[in-house]
Amino acid sequence: MKSTDHTSQPCTNFQINRRQFLQTTAAATAMAAMPALGADALDLVHGKPKRVGLIGAGWYGKSDLWRLVQVAPVEIISICDPDKNMLAEAVEIASQRQKSKKKPRTYPDYREMLKEKDLDLVLIGSPDHWHALHCIAAIEAGADVYCQKPISRDVREGEAMLDAARKHKRVVQIGTQRKSTPHLIDAKKQVVEAGLLGKIGHVDMCCYFHMRANGNPPVEPVPAHLDYEMWTGPAPFRPYDSLPHLRWWRTFTEYGNGIVGDMCVHMFDTARWMLGLGWPKRITSAGGIYVQKEGKSNISDTQTATFEYDHFNCAWQHRTWGTPPDPDYPWALFIYGEKGTLKASTMRADFIPLDKSAKPIHFDCFYEREKYPEDVTEKAIELNAAPATRRHMLDFLAAVEKRSRPVADIEEGHISTASCILANIAMDLGRPVVYDPKKRIVVNDREATKRLRREYRKPWRHPGTA
């Protein structure tokens, strides 16, 4: 997955600086892909600082917050996390990064933080099983929200989140930042929209990363710095057996939706965005734990899922073991057309024409190390994703100012997330599912409909209908 520091044509060379942004040729591509970022909106984005709170100060919560600080004059007012060590680290970095140098207030309980009602924006980087309660509470407190993907642990939560956003007229951007990834924006425009693929007949999506944490750590006392009861929240209570941050929690269905919910949601959302797709007509899936049986992990290590549309299918496959069939594209999507194929990932994209006389097109990942040198020294940063997240934040801020829908609006996030959850339901039940988004049921399947809503651990109350 070799990448270069500088993009080569035809990949767009963005700069966030407003004057350069509006004057360069690249602006045309960016404006077309992210219509909320008009000149007026950018003026507003760079106006009065927004008051920001973060819920979930782990790896990606902090990463999202630092990207926001890089592109807009915000003031970090408060940070919430049940882990005192996570809080302390986030507060220290925030005091160094924000212009005021002030240390944000800290809270172990998000309800106490939101009770202040002094936040314009709330970023949510908590584990998936918390997203719905955190997002809805932030919306009801009057904030606009940036929520990490997948938006929810079950379908009913996603429905409730969408309903809350629309009822309270809040802007909710989901962290599916492939829509704001420069080389993918270019690939969409120059290949898909230009008609170079011809009639599209199939989409493949995949992930072959060995990212399924699978060990047998012993049960141990909960460390003093962690409020494990609050961390667990509405999820089933598991004996404490490892630091629940990082990858360990993602390997349990108690907290998330496995590799499909974590990685497929990105690629499926990207395919839908590139091809203008809504809800799939039918979803099938099969898989299980076929190879990595020795550990505690209970998510699938091997799974396929098919999202059916009128004229073609989008097919997903993951394996958390073995080797990828295409080493250059271990986590990717492949759009097959009658005139050629588009390969796309977070690191690169390639159009391969069927006509041997036509020229292939290569798109490189774009980096901004020179403009944002702090990227290079930031702990655990995804350098390839940082430029996309910055643009995603700008799109979010512009939508907040214009009171419009962002590029990764909550509804789009719900469709992508719910479809992946439905794939897991189809796998568990061993049969296809057809979800009706208007009636909010799985058609002719009471058991599948019942699984749209998981049980919450008391005293937490599920926000969706029973």
C-alpha positions in Angstrom: 0.0 0.0 0.0 2.7 2.4 -1.0 1.6 6.1 -1.1 3.3 9.4 -1.8 3.2 12.6 0.1 2.0 14.6 -2.9 -0.9 13.7 -5.2 -0.3 13.3 -8.9 -2.9 14.2 -11.4 -5.8 13.7 -11.6 -6.1 13.7 -7.8 -7.3 17.0 -6.4 -4.8 19.1 -4.4 -6.9 20.7 -1.7 -5.9 23.4 0.7 -8.2 24.3 3.6 -7.1 27.9 3.6 -10.2 29.7 2.5 -8.6 32.0 -0.1 -6.6 29.2 -1.7 -9.6 26.9 -1.5 -11.8 29.3 -3.5 -9.1 30.2 -6.0 -7.7 26.9 -7.0 -9.1 24.7 -9.7 -9.6 22.0 -7.1 -12.4 24.1 -5.6 -14.7 23.1 -8.5 -14.4 19.5 -7.6 -14.8 20.1 -3.9 -17.8 22.3 -4.3 -19.5 19.8 -6.6 -18.9 17.0 -4.2 -19.7 18.9 -1.0 -22.3 21.6 -2.0 -22.6 22.9 1.6 -19.1 24.4 1.4 -20.0 27.7 -0.4 -18.1 30.9 0.1 -20.7 32.3 2.5 -20.7 29.2 4.6 -16.9 29.2 4.8 -17.0 32.8 6.0 -19.4 31.7 8.8 -17.3 28.7 9.6 -14.3 31.0 10.3 -16.4 33.4 12.4 -17.5 33.1 16.0 -15.9 30.1 17.7 -18.3 27.2 18.3 -18.4 25.7 21.8 -17.6 22.0 21.6 -18.0 19.0 23.8 -16.6 15.5 23.3 -18.2 12.3 24.5 -15.7 9.4 24.3 -12.1 10.4 24.6 -10.6 7.3 23.2 -8.6 6.9 20.0 -11.0 8.2 17.4 -12.9 10.6 19.6 -9.7 12.5 20.1 -8.7 12.2 16.5 -11.9 13.7 15.3 -11.6 16.5 17.8 -8.1 17.4 16.8 -9.1 17.5 13.1 -11.9 19.9 14.0 -9.5 22.2 15.9 -7.2 22.3 12.9 -9.9 23.7 10.6 -12.1 26.0 12.7 -11.8 28.4 15.6 -13.6 26.3 18.1 -13.4 26.3 21.9 -13.4 22.9 23.6 -15.6 23.4 26.6 -16.0 19.9 28.0 -14.9 16.3 27.6 -16.7 13.2 28.9 -15.3 9.7 29.5 -15.7 7.1 32.3 -11.9 6.5 32.1 -10.0 9.1 34.2 -6.8 8.4 32.3 -8.4 9.0 29.0 -9.9 12.2 30.3 -6.6 13.5 31.6 -4.8 12.8 28.3 -7.5 14.5 26.2 -7.6 17.5 28.5 -3.9 18.0 28.4 -3.7 17.8 24.6 -6.8 20.1 24.2 -5.1 22.7 26.4 -2.1 22.6 24.1 -4.1 22.6 20.8 -6.8 25.1 21.3 -6.0 28.8 20.9 -7.3 29.8 24.4 -5.0 27.2 26.0 -7.8 26.6 28.5 -8.4 23.2 30.0 -11.9 21.8 29.2 -14.2 20.7 32.1 -14.3 17.0 32.6 -17.2 14.6 33.3 -17.5 10.9 33.8 -21.3 11.0 33.0 -22.5 12.5 29.7 -25.8 13.5 31.3 -24.0 15.9 33.7 -22.1 17.4 30.8 -25.2 17.9 28.6 -27.2 19.3 31.5 -25.1 22.5 31.2 -26.7 23.2 27.8 -23.7 25.3 26.8 -22.5 23.4 23.8 -23.0 24.3 20.1 -21.4 21.0 18.9 -21.0 17.6 20.4 -18.6 15.0 19.0 -19.4 11.4 19.8 -16.5 8.9 19.8 -17.9 6.4 22.3 -18.2 2.7 21.6 -21.1 1.7 19.3 -23.4 0.5 22.1 -23.5 4.1 23.4 -24.0 6.0 20.2 -27.8 6.2 20.3 -28.2 7.5 23.9 -25.3 9.9 23.5 -26.5 11.3 20.2 -30.2 11.7 21.2 -29.2 13.3 24.5 -26.9 15.8 22.7 -29.7 16.6 20.2 -32.2 17.2 23.0 -29.7 19.5 24.7 -29.7 21.7 21.6 -26.4 20.7 20.0 -25.6 19.7 16.5 -23.8 16.4 16.4 -20.9 14.7 14.8 -21.3 11.0 15.5 -18.9 8.2 14.6 -20.0 5.2 12.5 -21.8 2.9 12.7 -24.5 5.1 14.1 -26.1 2.4 16.3 -25.9 -1.1 17.7 -29.5 -2.0 16.6 -31.9 -0.7 13.9 -34.4 0.7 16.3 -31.7 3.0 17.8 -30.9 4.3 14.4 -34.6 5.0 13.7 -34.8 6.9 17.0 -31.7 8.9 16.3 -33.0 10.0 12.9 -36.4 10.9 14.4 -34.7 13.0 17.1 -32.6 14.8 14.6 -35.5 15.7 12.4 -37.9 16.6 15.4 -35.4 19.0 16.9 -34.0 20.2 13.6 -30.4 19.4 14.4 -27.6 18.8 12.0 -26.0 15.3 12.5 -23.0 14.4 10.5 -21.8 10.7 10.6 -18.1 9.8 10.5 -18.3 8.1 7.1 -15.6 10.4 5.8 -15.0 8.5 2.5 -17.5 11.0 1.1 -15.0 13.7 1.9 -11.9 11.7 0.8 -10.1 13.7 -2.0 -9.1 10.8 -4.3 -12.4 9.1 -3.9 -14.3 12.4 -4.8 -12.1 12.6 -7.9 -12.7 8.9 -8.8 -16.5 9.4 -8.4 -16.5 12.5 -10.7 -13.9 11.4 -13.3 -14.9 7.7 -13.6 -18.4 7.0 -12.3 -20.1 10.3 -13.2 -18.2 10.6 -16.5 -19.7 7.3 -17.6 -16.4 5.5 -18.1 -17.7 2.3 -16.5 -20.7 2.0 -18.8 -23.6 -0.1 -17.4 -22.8 -1.3 -13.9 -23.4 -5.0 -13.2 -21.9 -5.7 -9.9 -20.1 -4.3 -6.8 -17.7 -6.2 -4.6 -16.6 -4.9 -1.1 -14.1 -6.6 1.2 -11.9 -6.4 4.3 -9.1 -8.8 4.9 -7.4 -7.1 7.8 -6.4 -9.2 10.8 -8.3 -6.9 13.1 -10.4 -9.3 15.2 -8.8 -9.2 18.6 -9.0 -12.8 19.7 -7.4 -13.7 23.0 -8.1 -15.3 26.4 -7.2 -12.6 28.9 -8.1 -13.5 32.5 -10.8 -11.8 34.5 -9.2 -9.2 36.7 -10.2 -6.4 39.0 -11.5 -3.2 37.3 -8.8 -0.6 37.5 -9.5 2.4 39.8 -9.4 4.9 37.0 -12.3 3.3 35.1 -16.0 3.4 35.9 -16.8 0.1 34.3 -20.4 0.3 35.2 -20.8 3.5 33.2 -18.6 2.2 30.4 -20.9 -0.8 30.0 -24.1 1.3 30.2 -27.0 -0.4 28.4 -24.9 -3.3 27.1 -24.9 -6.7 28.9 -22.5 -6.8 31.7 -19.4 -8.8 31.0 -16.7 -9.6 33.7 -13.8 -7.2 33.2 -11.0 -9.1 31.4 -9.1 -6.4 29.4 -8.8 -2.7 28.9 -12.1 -2.2 26.9 -10.7 0.6 24.8 -8.8 0.0 21.5 -9.9 -3.1 19.6 -11.0 -5.4 22.3 -14.6 -4.2 22.7 -15.2 -4.4 18.9 -14.7 -8.1 19.0 -17.9 -8.7 21.1 -21.5 -8.5 19.8 -22.5 -7.1 23.2 -21.0 -3.8 22.1 -20.9 -3.7 18.3 -21.8 -5.4 15.1 -18.5 -7.0 14.2 -16.4 -6.5 11.1 -19.6 -5.9 9.1 -20.6 -3.0 11.4 -17.1 -1.6 11.6 -15.7 -2.0 8.1 -18.5 -2.9 5.7 -20.4 0.2 6.8 -17.7 2.4 5.3 -17.4 0.6 2.0 -21.1 0.0 1.5 -21.8 3.7 2.3 -19.2 4.7 -0.2 -20.7 2.4 -2.9 -24.2 3.9 -2.2 -22.8 7.4 -2.4 -20.9 6.8 -5.6 -23.8 5.1 -7.3 -26.8 6.9 -5.8 -28.3 3.9 -4.0 -30.9 3.9 -1.3 -32.1 1.0 0.8 -31.3 -2.5 -0.6 -34.3 -4.6 -1.6 -33.2 -7.7 0.1 -30.2 -8.8 2.2 -28.6 -12.2 2.6 -25.6 -13.2 4.6 -23.7 -16.3 5.8 -20.7 -16.8 8.0 -19.4 -17.5 11.4 -16.3 -18.3 13.4 -14.6 -20.8 11.1 -10.9 -20.4 11.9 -10.2 -18.4 15.0 -12.0 -20.5 17.5 -9.5 -20.4 20.3 -10.3 -17.0 21.9 -13.2 -15.3 23.6 -14.2 -13.2 20.6 -17.8 -13.9 19.4 -18.0 -11.9 16.2 -17.6 -13.7 12.9 -14.1 -14.2 11.5 -15.5 -15.0 8.0 -18.7 -13.6 6.5 -20.3 -12.8 3.2 -23.3 -10.5 2.7 -25.3 -9.5 -0.4 -27.2 -6.3 -0.6 -29.6 -6.6 -3.6 -30.7 -3.8 -5.9 -32.8 -3.7 -9.0 -30.0 -4.0 -11.6 -27.0 -5.3 -9.6 -25.9 -6.5 -6.2 -23.3 -5.2 -3.7 -21.5 -8.1 -2.2 -19.4 -8.0 0.9 -16.8 -10.4 2.2 -14.4 -10.4 5.2 -11.9 -12.7 6.6 -9.8 -11.8 9.6 -7.3 -14.5 8.7 -5.4 -15.5 5.6 -4.3 -13.2 2.7 -6.2 -10.8 0.5 -6.8 -11.7 -3.1 -5.5 -8.3 -4.2 -2.7 -7.1 -1.9 -3.1 -3.5 -3.1 -6.8 -3.5 -2.0 -7.2 -5.4 1.2 -10.1 -3.1 2.4 -11.8 -1.8 -0.7 -14.7 -1.8 -3.1 -14.7 -2.8 -6.8 -17.3 -1.4 -9.2 -17.6 -3.6 -12.3 -19.0 -2.0 -15.4 -19.3 -3.2 -19.0 -16.5 -0.8 -20.0 -14.2 -1.3 -17.1 -13.6 -1.6 -13.4 -13.0 0.9 -10.6 -11.0 -0.2 -7.6 -11.2 2.1 -4.6 -9.8 2.2 -1.1 -8.8 4.7 1.5 -5.3 4.5 0.1 -5.7 4.7 -3.7 -8.1 4.1 -6.6 -7.6 2.7 -10.1 -9.8 2.7 -13.2 -9.0 -0.2 -15.5 -10.7 0.1 -18.9 -11.8 -2.9 -20.8 -10.6 -1.3 -24.0 -6.8 -1.9 -24.1 -6.4 1.3 -26.2 -7.9 3.4 -23.4 -5.7 4.8 -20.7 -6.0 3.6 -17.1 -6.4 6.3 -14.5 -4.7 6.1 -11.1 -5.7 8.2 -8.0 -3.2 8.6 -5.1 -4.1 9.1 -1.5 -3.6 12.7 -0.5 -1.6 13.8 2.6 -1.2 17.2 4.2 1.9 16.8 6.3 3.4 20.1 5.3 0.3 22.1 6.1 -0.4 20.2 9.3 3.0 19.1 10.7 1.4 18.1 14.0 -0.1 15.2 12.1 3.3 13.6 11.9 3.8 13.5 15.7 0.2 12.7 16.7 -0.2 9.5 18.6 -2.0 6.7 16.5 -3.1 9.1 13.8 -4.4 7.7 10.5 -2.5 10.0 8.3 -4.3 8.9 5.1 -7.7 9.7 6.8 -6.8 13.0 8.3 -7.4 15.2 5.2 -10.8 13.5 4.6 -11.8 14.1 8.2 -10.8 17.7 8.0 -13.0 18.2 5.0 -15.8 16.2 6.7 -15.6 18.6 9.6 -15.8 21.6 7.3 -18.8 20.2 5.6 -20.4 19.6 9.0 -19.7 23.2 10.1 -21.0 24.6 6.8 -24.2 22.6 7.2 -24.6 23.9 10.8 -24.3 27.5 9.6 -26.7 27.0 6.7 -29.0 24.7 8.6 -28.8 22.2 5.7 -28.1 18.5 5.4 -24.4 17.5 5.5 -22.8 15.1 3.0 -23.0 12.3 5.6 -26.4 13.1 7.0 -27.9 10.9 9.8 -30.4 9.4 7.3 -27.6 8.1 5.0 -25.7 6.9 8.0 -28.8 5.0 9.2 -29.3 3.3 5.9 -25.8 2.1 5.7 -25.7 1.1 9.4 -29.1 -0.6 9.5 -28.3 -2.6 6.3 -25.1 -4.0 7.9 -27.1 -4.9 11.1 -29.7 -6.6 8.9 -26.9 -8.6 7.3 -25.9 -9.9 10.7 -29.6 -10.7 11.5 -29.8 -12.6 8.2 -26.7 -14.6 9.0 -27.9 -15.5 12.5 -31.3 -16.5 11.2 -30.0 -18.3 8.1 -32.5 -16.6 5.8 -32.8 -13.5 3.7 -34.4 -10.3 5.2 -36.4 -7.6 3.5 -36.7 -4.5 5.5 -39.5 -2.0 4.9 -38.1 1.5 6.0 -41.6 3.0 5.9 -43.3 0.4 8.1 -40.1 -0.2 10.0 -40.5 -4.0 9.9 -38.8 -7.0 8.3 -41.5 -8.1 5.9 -43.2 -11.3 6.8 -40.7 -12.2 9.5 -41.7 -11.6 13.1 -38.5 -13.0 14.5 -36.3 -10.8 12.4 -38.5 -7.8 13.3 -38.1 -8.6 16.9 -34.3 -8.5 16.5 -34.4 -4.9 15.2 -34.3 -4.0 18.9 -32.0 -5.4 21.5 -32.7 -5.5 25.2 -31.1 -2.8 27.4 -29.6 -3.5 30.7 -31.5 -1.8 33.5 -31.9 1.0 34.4 -31.1 2.2 30.9 -34.1 2.7 28.6 -34.0 2.0 24.9 -35.0 5.0 22.8 -36.7 3.0 20.1 -40.1 1.4 19.9 -40.6 -2.1 21.2 
